[in-house]
Each structure stands twice: as structure tokens, then as C-alpha cells.
Amino acid sequence: MRRHPLAMDAVLALGVLVAMVLGSFVEPSGIHGRPTFGTRTPDLPSLTLMLIGATALVFRRRRPKAVLAATCAVSLIELFAGPPRAPVPMCAVVALYTVAASTDRPTTWRVGLLTMTGLTAVAMLVGPLPWYAQENLGIFAWTGMAAAAGDAVRSRRAFVDAIRERAERAERTREEEARRRVAEERLRIARDLHDVVAHHIALVNVQAGVAAHVMDKRPDQAKEALAHVREASRSALNELRATVGLLRQSGDPEAPTEPAPGLGVLDELVDTFRHAGLPVEVARDRTDAPLPASVDLAAYRVIQEALTNVRKHAGPDARAEVSVVRVGRTVEITVLDAGAGAADTAAPAPVPGPAPEPGGGHGLLGMRERATALGGTCTAGPRFGGGWRVHAILPLETAGEER
């Protein structure tokens, strides 16, 4: 039916033609008031009108309004012609159903009322039968039912199409959501890898340079620097193993079970920088209330990346200050450094080593992305009088996570 609609309409038109021809042999009020068959026969004009009306129904889907007009025209001609009378309006009923099923409701109301009243009024006022004859009332009833049935079919089709469209849109939304989550997870893992590698490799580079610098004159200090290199490389491997382990499936062996780093191990993080020759002072709230896991990890990574940048770019005489303070429903993290060449006689003498190399990585971008993902902010810029300042504000209540 869907592949060959024209053939389907031709079969329907043939069925309507047969029904009209058979109906033309029936006398509704025959012997004893009962319908009788064969007491009357259609004449040639009535057969011609029935054939024209049925032929027009073949094109009812292509030109529904034109077909309705044609079938109404042949129906009116039959009603004006007088007896013997054939049920030519049957083709107009099918055409009206097609118009109602293929247009909107206001059009169905206008066209349906016009067809119903027009055909019924002509049949009652001009037709050969009395105005109260059941054939006249039948025209009104059948045209009304055709309009109502066509409108119901159109509403049903629109409802089914809307459900199908919502299902397709939901499927597209699920696919887009899956792609978005994959992209976010890739970005998160990339940030973690960058933070781990940048931090530990920077420390390994510094300590290796120290060891090479003092190898001949102070072998004890060189041995201590190499021990720090070994410890930093071991920590880097452990964190890399834990980060890459996140890519494993739930059933894979050796999945990481240790928790993600947070401010609970901030002292250990600061000690690694102090061993690398960067004086770091820490000021923080000593409260027992834990931070949400995502905020705790983000705060740790922001401090780690900021101190790594200080060690790499601030110069050999730099020193850093770290502040972690709760303010209302947020936690504020500030990392300050005195910058290259800052004079501070109270600072301990730095461990000799090679000058840091300039870099242009993604550390600042990663810090901003971490803060933005939690609904916070992160700013970084030069300080008045020299040095650099990193300031992050992270909300304690994030989407989907409560304190």
C-alpha cells in the first residue's frame, strides 16, 4: 500500500464503483416498506456519473480538494437529474474523508460543513424524494462521519509522527550526550596526566641538574639529589599507573583502588618542592570537615600545577606561599611567588642547579578548566612588585555532589 499508493487508490475506486452500481439496483422502500433488489435499474447517465466519480477517486491523494470538487459536482448532477436515482454521493464521501485526513482541522471543518450542508440541502430541496426521506438524511450522516473519521485518522498520524520524532530526537540526544561524556573524560584524563607528568618530571629535571652540578665537589649532596630523583620518578609512575588504570573496564585485573590525591597529602606535596630547593610556606584552615572529592582533587591539582610553574619559571631565588581558606560555601586557594631575582635574605639558600627553562604548556588552561567544571573560577597573573599570583575559588557544593 505504501509502495504503490496509486494502485491502492485504483482498487478502492473500483470497490466504490461496484458498491454504487449495486446500490443503484436497490429500492429502499420496496414491498411492505422493506428494501428490495432488482426492482429498479440505473440509466446510462447515472452509470456515466458513477464511472466519472469513481475514476476521480484514483487521484484522491494527489489532488484531494480537486477530487472532492469533482465528486461533489457529479453528485449534484445526479441529484438534479431526478429518478431513477443512483448513490453517486458515495464517491463524494470517500473524497471528503481524504481531504479531512490530509489537511488541518480548520480546513476539515470548513470543507466538511460546506459539503454536508450543500449536498443535503440540494437533495432535500431539489431532489426527487421528499425532504424527510432517509436517503437525504443518509447523505448528511455519511458525509459527517467521513469528515470525522478523516480528522481522527489525521490526528492519529500526527500523534504517531510526534512520538517517532521524539524517539529519534531522544536517540540523537543520547548519542550526543555519550560523545560529550567521552570528550569530557578524555579532557579530564589529559589534565590529570599533564599535572602528574609536569610536576614530577620538573622535580626530576631539577634534582638531576643538581646532581650533575655537585657530583664532583659534593658527592653526598649529589647522592641525596639522586635519591630525590628516584623518589619523584617512583611517585610519577604510581600516579601514572593509577590514572591510566581509570581506562580499564570494571572486570579488568589490577584496577587502582587507592583514593585520588587531595589536600590531605598537601604536606607531602609541599615537601617534594622543598627538597627541590623551592621554599614553600603553607597557611590553611585546620578544620575537620572534609571537602567533596571533586573539589579536593581540583584544589590539590591547582596547587600542584601552580608550584610546578613557580619552580620552573620563577627563577632560582623564588619562594612560594600557599593559602587554603574556606569562605562561606567556597574554598579559596592562593599561590604566590616572589618571582625571579626577588631579594629575601630570610629565605634559605637555594640548592644550586641549572636555570629553569621557559615553557608554554597547558597548565594554566588546565587549572581554569578544573575550576570551571566545578562552577568556580581560577585567575592567574603577575603581582604588583614582581612575581606571580594564582587564585582559585571552588564551590563546596557542586552539581550532583553534596557536602
C-alpha positions in Angstrom: 0.0 0.0 0.0 2.8 2.4 0.8 5.0 1.5 -2.2 2.1 1.6 -4.7 -0.5 4.2 -3.5 -1.9 4.8 -7.0 -2.7 1.1 -7.4 -4.3 1.0 -4.0 -6.5 4.0 -4.9 -7.4 2.3 -8.1 -8.6 -0.8 -6.2 -10.5 1.4 -3.8 -12.1 3.3 -6.7 -13.2 0.0 -8.3 -14.7 -1.1 -5.0 -16.7 2.2 -4.7 -17.8 1.8 -8.3 -19.1 -1.7 -7.6 -20.9 -0.6 -4.4 -22.5 2.4 -6.2 -23.7 0.2 -9.1 -25.1 -2.4 -6.8 -26.8 0.2 -4.7 -28.4 1.7 -7.8 -30.4 -1.6 -8.1 -31.8 -1.3 -4.6 -35.2 0.3 -3.8 -35.0 1.5 -0.2 -38.8 1.5 0.2 -40.0 -1.6 -1.7 -42.6 -4.1 -0.9 -44.0 -3.7 2.6 -41.6 -0.8 3.2 -38.6 -3.1 3.1 -35.6 -2.6 0.7 -35.8 -4.7 -2.4 -33.2 -5.6 -5.0 -33.8 -5.5 -8.7 -37.0 -3.5 -8.7 -35.2 -0.6 -10.4 -32.2 -0.2 -12.8 -29.9 2.7 -13.3 -29.9 4.5 -16.6 -26.9 5.4 -18.8 -26.4 8.9 -17.4 -26.3 7.6 -13.8 -23.8 4.9 -14.8 -21.7 7.5 -16.5 -21.7 9.8 -13.5 -20.8 6.8 -11.2 -17.9 5.9 -13.5 -16.6 9.6 -13.6 -16.8 9.8 -9.8 -15.0 6.5 -9.2 -12.3 7.5 -11.8 -11.7 10.7 -9.9 -11.0 8.8 -6.7 -7.9 7.2 -8.3 -6.2 10.7 -7.9 -7.6 11.4 -4.4 -4.1 11.5 -2.8 -2.5 13.8 -5.4 -5.3 16.4 -5.6 -7.7 15.8 -2.7 -9.6 19.1 -3.0 -9.9 18.9 -6.7 -11.2 15.3 -6.5 -13.7 16.4 -3.8 -14.9 19.2 -6.1 -15.3 16.8 -9.0 -17.2 14.1 -7.0 -19.5 16.8 -5.4 -20.2 18.1 -8.9 -21.3 14.6 -10.3 -23.3 14.1 -7.1 -25.2 17.4 -7.6 -25.8 16.5 -11.2 -27.3 13.1 -10.2 -29.5 14.8 -7.5 -30.8 17.4 -10.1 -31.4 14.7 -12.7 -34.3 13.1 -10.9 -35.3 9.4 -10.8 -34.2 6.7 -11.2 -31.7 7.8 -8.6 -28.1 6.2 -8.0 -25.9 6.6 -4.9 -23.4 8.7 -6.7 -22.7 10.8 -3.5 -20.8 7.7 -2.1 -17.7 8.8 -4.1 -18.0 12.3 -2.5 -18.0 10.7 0.9 -14.6 9.0 0.2 -13.2 12.2 -1.3 -14.3 14.2 1.8 -12.6 11.6 4.1 -9.4 12.0 2.1 -9.5 15.8 2.4 -10.0 15.6 6.2 -7.2 13.1 6.6 -4.7 15.1 4.6 -5.4 18.7 5.8 -5.6 20.5 9.1 -8.7 20.7 11.4 -9.9 24.2 10.4 -9.9 23.2 6.7 -11.8 20.0 7.6 -14.4 21.9 9.4 -14.9 24.4 6.6 -14.9 21.9 3.8 -16.9 19.3 5.7 -19.7 21.7 6.7 -19.9 23.1 3.2 -20.1 19.6 1.6 -22.6 18.3 4.2 -24.9 21.2 4.0 -24.6 21.6 0.2 -25.3 18.1 -0.7 -28.0 17.6 1.9 -29.8 20.9 1.0 -29.8 20.1 -2.7 -31.1 16.6 -2.0 -33.9 17.9 0.2 -34.9 20.9 -1.8 -34.3 19.8 -5.4 -34.1 16.0 -5.3 -36.9 13.7 -6.5 -37.6 12.4 -3.0 -39.4 14.1 -0.1 -37.2 16.3 2.1 -37.6 13.9 5.0 -36.6 10.8 3.0 -34.0 8.6 4.6 -31.7 8.8 1.6 -31.4 12.6 2.2 -30.6 12.1 5.9 -28.2 9.4 4.9 -26.2 11.9 2.8 -25.9 14.1 5.8 -24.9 11.3 8.1 -22.3 9.7 5.8 -20.6 13.0 4.9 -20.4 13.9 8.6 -18.9 10.6 9.5 -16.4 10.8 6.7 -15.2 14.2 7.9 -15.0 13.0 11.5 -13.2 9.8 10.5 -10.7 11.6 8.3 -9.9 14.1 11.1 -9.4 11.3 13.6 -7.0 9.5 11.2 -5.1 12.7 10.7 -4.8 13.3 14.4 -3.6 9.7 15.0 -1.0 10.0 12.3 0.2 13.3 13.7 0.4 11.7 17.2 2.4 8.7 15.9 4.7 11.0 13.9 5.3 13.1 17.0 6.2 10.0 19.1 8.5 8.8 16.3 10.2 12.2 16.1 10.6 12.3 19.9 12.1 8.9 19.9 14.6 9.8 17.1 15.4 13.1 18.9 16.0 11.2 22.1 18.3 8.7 20.3 20.3 11.6 18.8 20.4 13.3 22.2 21.7 10.1 23.8 24.4 9.8 21.2 25.4 13.4 21.6 25.5 13.0 25.4 27.6 9.9 25.1 30.1 11.8 22.8 30.1 14.7 25.2 30.9 12.5 28.1 33.6 10.8 26.2 35.2 14.1 25.3 34.9 15.3 28.9 36.5 12.1 30.2 39.4 12.4 27.7 39.9 16.0 28.7 39.9 15.1 32.4 42.4 12.3 31.9 44.6 14.6 29.8 44.6 17.2 32.6 45.5 14.5 35.2 48.3 13.2 33.0 49.6 16.7 32.4 49.6 17.5 36.1 51.3 14.3 37.1 54.0 14.5 34.4 54.6 18.2 34.7 55.0 18.1 38.4 57.2 15.0 38.8 59.3 15.5 35.6 60.0 19.1 36.6 61.3 17.8 40.0 63.3 15.1 38.4 64.9 17.6 36.0 65.8 19.9 38.8 67.3 17.2 41.0 69.2 15.7 38.1 70.7 19.0 37.3 71.7 19.5 40.9 73.3 16.1 41.0 75.2 16.8 37.8 76.3 20.2 39.2 77.7 19.0 42.5 78.8 15.5 41.5 82.5 16.2 41.7 82.7 18.7 44.6 79.9 17.4 46.9 79.1 13.8 46.2 77.0 13.5 49.4 74.6 16.2 48.1 74.6 14.6 44.7 73.6 11.3 46.3 70.8 13.0 48.1 69.6 14.6 44.9 69.6 11.3 43.1 67.6 9.8 45.9 65.0 12.6 45.4 65.1 11.8 41.7 64.3 8.1 42.4 61.5 9.1 44.8 59.9 11.5 42.3 60.1 9.0 39.5 58.5 6.3 41.6 55.7 8.7 42.6 55.2 9.7 38.9 55.0 6.0 37.9 52.5 5.3 40.7 50.2 8.2 39.7 50.5 7.4 36.1 49.6 3.8 36.8 46.5 5.0 38.8 45.5 7.4 36.1 45.9 5.0 33.2 44.1 2.4 35.3 40.9 4.5 35.1 40.7 3.4 31.4 40.3 -0.2 32.4 37.0 -2.0 32.3 35.3 -2.9 35.6 36.3 -6.6 35.2 40.0 -6.0 34.3 42.6 -7.0 36.9 44.8 -4.7 38.8 42.4 -1.8 38.8 43.5 1.0 41.0 41.9 1.1 44.5 43.8 3.9 46.2 41.9 7.2 46.5 42.6 10.2 44.4 45.1 12.7 45.9 43.7 15.7 47.8 44.6 18.3 50.4 45.1 15.5 52.9 48.5 14.9 51.3 49.3 18.6 50.7 52.2 18.4 53.2 53.8 15.6 51.2 53.4 17.6 48.0 55.0 20.7 49.5 57.9 18.6 50.9 58.8 17.4 47.4 59.2 21.1 46.3 61.1 21.9 49.4 63.5 19.1 48.6 63.9 20.5 45.1 65.1 23.8 46.5 61.8 25.9 46.5 60.9 27.4 49.9 57.2 27.0 50.4 55.1 28.3 53.2 51.6 26.9 53.8 48.6 28.6 55.5 45.4 26.7 55.7 42.3 26.1 57.8 42.7 23.1 60.1 39.1 22.1 60.1 37.8 18.5 60.3 35.1 18.9 57.7 36.2 17.1 54.5 35.9 18.6 51.1 33.9 17.0 48.3 36.0 14.5 46.4 36.0 16.5 43.2 36.8 19.8 44.9 39.5 18.2 47.0 41.2 16.8 43.8 40.8 20.0 42.0 42.3 22.0 44.8 45.3 19.6 45.0 45.9 19.8 41.3 45.7 23.6 41.2 48.3 23.9 44.0 50.5 21.2 42.3 50.4 22.9 38.9 51.0 26.4 40.4 54.0 25.3 42.5 55.4 23.4 39.5 55.2 26.6 37.4 56.9 28.5 40.2 59.8 26.0 40.3 60.1 26.0 36.5 59.7 29.7 35.7 60.1 31.9 38.7 63.9 31.8 38.9 66.4 30.3 41.3 65.7 32.8 44.2 61.9 32.4 44.1 59.9 31.3 47.1 56.2 30.4 47.3 53.3 30.9 49.6 50.2 28.7 49.6 46.9 29.6 51.2 43.8 27.4 51.5 40.9 29.1 53.3 37.2 28.3 53.5 35.0 31.4 52.8 31.3 30.6 53.2 30.3 27.9 50.8 33.6 28.2 48.8 37.2 27.3 49.3 39.8 29.8 48.1 43.2 28.8 47.1 46.0 31.3 46.6 49.6 30.6 45.4 52.0 33.5 45.4 55.7 33.6 44.4 58.3 36.4 44.7 59.4 36.0 41.2 62.8 35.9 39.6 65.5 37.8 41.4 63.5 38.6 44.4 65.6 39.7 47.3 64.7 37.9 50.5 67.6 37.4 52.9 65.4 35.3 55.2 64.8 32.7 52.6 67.1 29.6 52.7 69.8 29.3 50.2 68.5 27.5 47.1 70.2 24.3 46.0 72.5 25.1 43.1 71.4 23.9 39.8 70.7 24.9 36.2 68.4 27.8 35.4 64.8 26.9 34.6 63.8 26.7 31.0 60.8 28.7 29.7 57.8 26.7 28.8 54.4 27.1 27.2 52.3 24.1 28.3 48.7 23.8 29.2 49.0 24.2 33.0 47.1 27.5 33.3 44.4 26.3 30.9 44.1 23.0 32.9 43.6 24.9 36.2 40.9 27.1 34.7 39.1 24.1 33.2 39.1 22.3 36.5 37.7 25.3 38.3 35.1 26.0 35.6 34.0 22.4 35.6 33.0 22.7 39.3 31.3 26.1 38.8 34.3 28.1 40.2 36.9 30.4 38.8 40.7 30.5 38.5 42.8 33.5 37.7 46.5 33.9 37.2 48.6 36.9 36.6 51.6 39.0 37.6 51.7 40.6 41.1 52.4 44.3 41.8 56.1 44.5 42.6 57.1 41.3 40.8 56.2 37.6 41.0 53.0 35.7 40.1 49.6 35.1 41.7 47.3 32.2 41.2 43.8 32.5 42.8 41.1 29.8 42.6 37.6 29.8 44.1 35.9 26.5 44.2 32.3 25.9 45.4 31.9 23.3 48.2 28.6 22.2 46.6 28.9 21.0 43.0 26.3 19.7 40.7 25.3 16.2 41.7 27.5 16.2 44.8 26.7 17.5 48.3 28.9 18.4 51.1 
